[in-house]
Amino acid sequence: MVGGIRIGVVGGSIAGCAGALAAARAVPDASVVVFERSSGELRDRGVGIGIQQERFRELVEAGFLDPSLPSTINKARQWYALDKPGPDSGLGKLIASHPFPFKAYNWGHLYRLLHDRLPSQVDYREDTRVVSAAASESGASVTLADGSIEHFDLLLGADGYRSVVREAMFPGVVPDYAGYLCWRGISDFAQVEKLLPPEAFFTIGFPHGHLVSYPIPADDGRVLYNWVLYSMIPPDLADLRTATSIPPGAVSDTLLDFMDALLTRELPPVWAETVRKTAREDVFIQPIYDFEAPAHAEHRMLLLGDAGAVSRPHAGAGAVKAMQDAATLLRLWPAATGLDDLAARYDAARRPADHAVVALARRIGQAQVLDAVDWAAFEQETFMPWLTAQMELPDGTEIGGRGL
Ligand SMILES: Cc1cc2nc3c(=O)[nH]c(=O)nc-3n(C[C@H](O)[C@H](O)[C@H](O)COP(=O)(O)OP(=O)(O)OC[C@H]3O[C@@H](n4cnc5c(N)ncnc54)[C@H](O)[C@@H]3O)c2cc1C
């Protein structure tokens, strides 16, 4: 394929950095421009990301990840539920425990690893918002917030679940609200460590929701406690149908009070206490959405990561999927006869794989949140068949994602 081309990337997070890296490696004399609307704060996002170790290894081999990425190890996944309400119930009932081949990472470390790998041919422009994108005869163009227009031979849409590139490709295709949300927070693991069993990835179930929590590495050598509390909420509490998230400091008292009452009512006291170590003003909300774009490529525009398909977080595969999109693009590039052929090959390779992850995550969300499960009634022998039936599709897609 001829070099010297211009490749634009909208969005400079996990999918954007990985996509720019793929483009720069595939076409070393291309000029690659990344447009990222935020300025600097991406580096500091401290939330947790779980990555299945076989998926991690594949991405190391593909040249995107590195084994030196700081992690915490989970020896097992443990599942609990409240079985006898009251202050003495402690951790609650241990329903089940099983091996869990995931490690936990800090989102900010992952972002920096990918960002720092970008070669000098990549022009990464922070604080630069793309207002719209459009296909052109020779590629695609973007209009920036200052009114300027830039043309590219190929445009990668890595701009997340509210993608403007996707809007140019498939107007009106937007994520669907799944009917529940999650509150998220971080605290110092030293504050909770003594309360918890060692080295596990925890899930605490209650009807129409569950808490997921695990330690993650911090920047300064400390360990942080990362938690995500999923629950359905009454529809009149907040209108979440339009894709959005609510940052720390902007969550209403009504939603924080609802969470507090939920902790008291549904969680064994130790788990409620661990969540309350995060100050109210630091709690943030991510409503749960999912969707699949009709295709991952149209003309010379390609979708990577959440821009092309959002899977509910239960599959623990969104960041992996974003990097796999980029790794696949890199793998397909040498054999493609031109950029149109590359786009068609990319769509054929990634659309089924990404859609399968969305379907798996939807199934887990249905079983573990939308259906009213009596968690405390489970024993290890009854729980494991129930869980295993949710966690894998016949095509090999499993929690953590599908193999590259
Ligand atoms: C609660 C929760 C837990 C999760 N846990 C896991 C997990 O354990 N494991 C896992 O693999 N995945 C997990 N995920 C999913 C994972 O976080 C996402 O799938 C992944 O981060 C998506 O990356 P992305 O780069 O595609 O999108 P984003 O991270 O959304 O990045 C999009 C970027 O584009 C920029 N942008 C958007 N619009 C514009 C514009 N118009 N102009 C310029 N820039 C723009 C944004 O500022 C942003 O930086 C979780 C998600 C949630 C909500």
The ligand as a Gaussian input file, in Angstrom:
#p B3LYP/6-31G(d) Opt

LIG

0 1
 C      -18.111000       0.659000      35.185000
 C      -17.211000       0.229000      34.083000
 C      -16.266000      -0.766000      34.315000
 C      -15.460000      -1.238000      33.270000
 N      -14.574000      -2.230000      33.524000
 C      -13.830000      -2.731000      32.510000
 C      -12.918000      -3.800000      32.751000
 O      -12.781000      -4.283000      33.887000
 N      -12.185000      -4.283000      31.702000
 C      -12.307000      -3.756000      30.436000
 O      -11.617000      -4.234000      29.515000
 N      -13.161000      -2.740000      30.174000
 C      -13.930000      -2.216000      31.176000
 N      -14.791000      -1.184000      30.929000
 C      -14.930000      -0.666000      29.561000
 C      -13.825000       0.274000      29.164000
 O      -13.603000       1.250000      30.155000
 C      -14.213000       0.963000      27.844000
 O      -14.745000       0.049000      26.944000
 C      -12.993000       1.582000      27.199000
 O      -12.362000       2.486000      28.086000
 C      -13.400000       2.323000      25.923000
 O      -12.331000       3.037000      25.438000
 P      -12.530000       3.978000      24.181000
 O      -11.184000       4.585000      23.946000
 O      -13.214000       3.251000      23.091000
 O      -13.585000       5.086000      24.646000
 P      -13.444000       6.256000      25.725000
 O      -12.602000       5.850000      26.859000
 O      -14.834000       6.728000      25.984000
 O      -12.638000       7.382000      24.953000
 C      -13.171000       8.218000      23.981000
 C      -12.258000       9.431000      23.906000
 O      -12.702000      10.260000      22.846000
 C      -12.710000      11.601000      23.282000
 N      -13.729000      12.278000      22.476000
 C      -15.057000      12.002000      22.457000
 N      -15.694000      12.804000      21.580000
 C      -14.736000      13.594000      21.043000
 C      -14.777000      14.634000      20.073000
 N      -15.935000      14.995000      19.506000
 N      -13.614000      15.250000      19.737000
 C      -12.425000      14.876000      20.306000
 N      -12.344000      13.901000      21.251000
 C      -13.483000      13.269000      21.588000
 C      -13.043000      11.532000      24.757000
 O      -12.625000      12.684000      25.474000
 C      -12.288000      10.278000      25.174000
 O      -10.975000      10.559000      25.588000
 C      -15.591000      -0.685000      31.963000
 C      -16.515000       0.352000      31.726000
 C      -17.318000       0.806000      32.769000
 C      -18.335000       1.884000      32.489000

